[in-house]
């Protein structure tokens, strides 16, 4: 894995460079890089939540929230790729495969790296919202390029698949809450 190439890819992904998403979609050598972006995004997002919760004085809750947030982010990523591939190819005229979508969508998570700053009082929520909006827009670019769709079908694919993933992650969070992991599960499901 080339660290400089990954950083350059993150920058191009955040800039919503369609040619970059096309390049990633076609090049299997980006498998590790795109997965590393998702792992870093989940760790940094979890760390932002951990810092914020620890600042409120509950270290144990912060650690549990961190672990749950990282796990749910990774589950959410793979679920979103799978659902987007299925929905995009079956319902919205896409042509592509899981691995192509996975590479492109991995880089669409690049704006989520900003969630390390989510612990900042008053700004944390805004930063998280901006990161989410940028990731959704990047997700549309990634789906459009990796499933060879037009803009309308890519947007519909992202919307439908995001709703499905949100509902599944929320259900997992509800189950965790029911067995006593409550706040950590909700934090992970909503981040």
C-alpha positions as CSV (number, residue, x, y, z in Angstrom):
1,X,0.0,0.0,0.0
2,X,1.4,3.4,-1.1
3,X,0.6,5.9,1.7
4,X,1.2,8.9,-0.6
5,X,-1.1,7.5,-3.3
6,X,-3.8,6.9,-0.6
7,X,-3.5,10.5,0.7
8,X,-3.7,11.8,-2.9
9,X,-6.7,9.6,-3.5
10,X,-8.4,11.0,-0.3
11,X,-7.8,14.5,-1.6
12,X,-9.2,13.7,-5.0
13,X,-12.2,11.9,-3.5
14,X,-13.1,14.8,-1.3
15,X,-12.8,17.1,-4.4
16,X,-15.4,14.8,-6.0
17,X,-13.1,14.1,-9.0
18,X,-15.2,11.8,-11.2
19,X,-12.1,10.6,-13.1
20,X,-10.6,9.5,-9.8
21,X,-13.7,7.4,-9.0
22,X,-13.5,5.9,-12.5
23,X,-9.8,5.1,-12.0
24,X,-10.4,3.5,-8.6
25,X,-13.4,1.5,-9.9
26,X,-11.3,-0.1,-12.6
27,X,-8.0,-0.6,-10.7
28,X,-7.9,-3.6,-8.2
29,X,-4.7,-2.2,-6.8
30,X,-6.8,0.3,-4.9
31,X,-8.5,-2.5,-2.8
32,X,-6.3,-1.9,0.3
33,X,-6.3,1.9,-0.1
34,X,-10.1,2.2,-0.2
35,X,-10.5,-0.2,2.7
36,X,-7.9,1.7,4.7
37,X,-9.9,4.9,4.1
38,X,-13.0,3.3,5.6
39,X,-11.0,1.9,8.6
40,X,-9.4,5.3,9.2
41,X,-12.8,7.0,8.9
42,X,-14.4,4.6,11.4
43,X,-11.5,4.9,13.9
44,X,-11.2,8.7,13.7
45,X,-15.0,9.1,13.9
46,X,-15.0,6.8,16.9
47,X,-12.1,8.7,18.4
48,X,-14.0,12.0,18.0
49,X,-16.9,10.4,19.9
50,X,-14.7,8.9,22.5
51,X,-13.1,12.3,23.2
52,X,-16.4,14.0,23.4
53,X,-17.9,11.4,25.7
54,X,-14.8,11.3,27.9
55,X,-14.9,15.1,28.2
56,X,-18.4,14.7,29.6
57,X,-16.8,12.5,32.3
58,X,-17.9,8.9,31.5
59,X,-14.8,7.0,30.4
60,X,-16.4,3.5,30.3
61,X,-19.3,4.8,28.2
62,X,-16.8,6.5,25.9
63,X,-14.8,3.3,25.4
64,X,-17.9,1.3,24.7
65,X,-19.2,4.0,22.3
66,X,-15.9,4.0,20.5
67,X,-15.9,0.2,20.0
68,X,-19.5,0.1,18.9
69,X,-19.1,3.1,16.5
70,X,-16.1,1.5,14.8
71,X,-17.8,-1.8,14.4
72,X,-21.1,-0.3,13.2
73,X,-19.3,1.9,10.7
74,X,-17.5,-1.1,9.2
75,X,-20.7,-3.2,9.1
76,X,-22.5,-0.2,7.6
77,X,-19.9,0.2,4.9
78,X,-20.0,-3.4,3.6
79,X,-23.8,-3.5,3.9
80,X,-24.1,-0.2,1.9
81,X,-21.8,-1.5,-0.8
82,X,-23.7,-4.8,-1.1
83,X,-27.1,-3.1,-1.1
84,X,-26.0,-0.3,-3.5
85,X,-24.7,-3.0,-5.9
86,X,-27.8,-5.0,-5.6
87,X,-30.2,-2.1,-5.9
88,X,-28.2,-0.3,-8.6
89,X,-27.9,-3.3,-10.9
90,X,-31.4,-4.8,-10.3
91,X,-33.5,-1.6,-10.1
92,X,-31.6,1.3,-11.7
93,X,-29.9,0.0,-14.8
94,X,-26.4,-0.3,-13.4
95,X,-23.7,-2.6,-14.6
96,X,-20.9,-3.4,-12.2
97,X,-19.7,-5.7,-9.6
98,X,-19.4,-5.6,-5.8
99,X,-15.6,-5.2,-5.8
100,X,-15.7,-2.2,-8.2
101,X,-18.4,-0.5,-6.0
102,X,-16.5,-1.3,-2.8
103,X,-13.3,0.4,-4.1
104,X,-15.1,3.5,-5.2
105,X,-17.4,3.7,-2.1
106,X,-14.4,3.2,0.2
107,X,-13.0,6.5,-1.0
108,X,-16.4,8.1,-0.8
109,X,-15.9,7.7,3.0
110,X,-13.0,10.1,2.9
111,X,-15.0,13.1,4.2
112,X,-15.8,11.1,7.3
113,X,-12.2,11.6,8.4
114,X,-13.4,15.0,9.5
115,X,-15.4,13.3,12.3
116,X,-12.3,13.3,14.5
117,X,-13.4,16.9,15.2
118,X,-16.9,15.9,16.2
119,X,-16.0,16.4,19.9
120,X,-15.7,20.2,19.5
121,X,-18.6,21.8,21.4
122,X,-21.1,23.7,19.2
123,X,-19.2,22.8,16.0
124,X,-19.1,19.0,16.3
125,X,-22.6,18.5,15.0
126,X,-22.0,20.8,12.1
127,X,-18.8,19.1,11.2
128,X,-20.5,15.7,11.4
129,X,-23.3,17.0,9.1
130,X,-20.9,18.4,6.6
131,X,-18.9,15.2,6.5
132,X,-22.1,13.2,6.0
133,X,-23.3,15.4,3.2
134,X,-20.0,15.3,1.4
135,X,-19.9,11.5,1.8
136,X,-23.3,11.2,0.3
137,X,-22.4,13.4,-2.7
138,X,-19.1,11.4,-3.0
139,X,-21.2,8.2,-2.8
140,X,-23.3,9.3,-5.7
141,X,-20.1,10.0,-7.7
142,X,-18.7,6.6,-6.7
143,X,-21.9,4.7,-7.6
144,X,-22.3,6.6,-10.8
145,X,-18.8,5.6,-12.0
146,X,-18.7,2.1,-10.6
147,X,-22.2,1.0,-11.8
148,X,-22.0,3.0,-15.0
149,X,-25.2,4.9,-14.3
150,X,-26.6,8.3,-15.1
151,X,-26.9,10.9,-12.4
152,X,-30.6,10.2,-11.7
153,X,-30.1,6.4,-11.3
154,X,-27.0,6.9,-9.2
155,X,-28.9,9.3,-6.8
156,X,-31.8,6.9,-6.6
157,X,-29.4,4.0,-5.9
158,X,-27.7,5.9,-3.1
159,X,-31.0,7.1,-1.5
160,X,-32.6,3.6,-1.5
161,X,-29.5,1.8,-0.4
162,X,-28.8,4.4,2.3
163,X,-32.3,4.1,3.7
164,X,-32.0,0.3,3.9
165,X,-28.6,0.5,5.6
166,X,-29.8,3.1,8.0
167,X,-32.8,0.9,9.0
168,X,-30.6,-2.2,9.5
169,X,-28.0,-0.3,11.5
170,X,-30.7,1.3,13.6
171,X,-32.2,-2.1,14.2
172,X,-28.8,-3.4,15.3
173,X,-28.5,-0.3,17.6
174,X,-32.0,-1.1,19.1
175,X,-31.0,-4.7,19.8
176,X,-27.8,-3.5,21.5
177,X,-29.8,-0.9,23.4
178,X,-32.2,-3.7,24.5
179,X,-29.3,-5.8,25.9
180,X,-27.8,-2.8,27.8
181,X,-25.3,-1.2,25.5
182,X,-27.8,1.7,24.9
183,X,-26.0,5.0,24.4
184,X,-23.1,3.4,22.7
185,X,-25.3,1.7,20.2
186,X,-27.3,4.8,19.5
187,X,-24.1,6.9,19.1
188,X,-22.8,4.4,16.6
189,X,-26.0,4.1,14.7
190,X,-26.4,7.8,14.2
191,X,-22.8,8.7,13.3
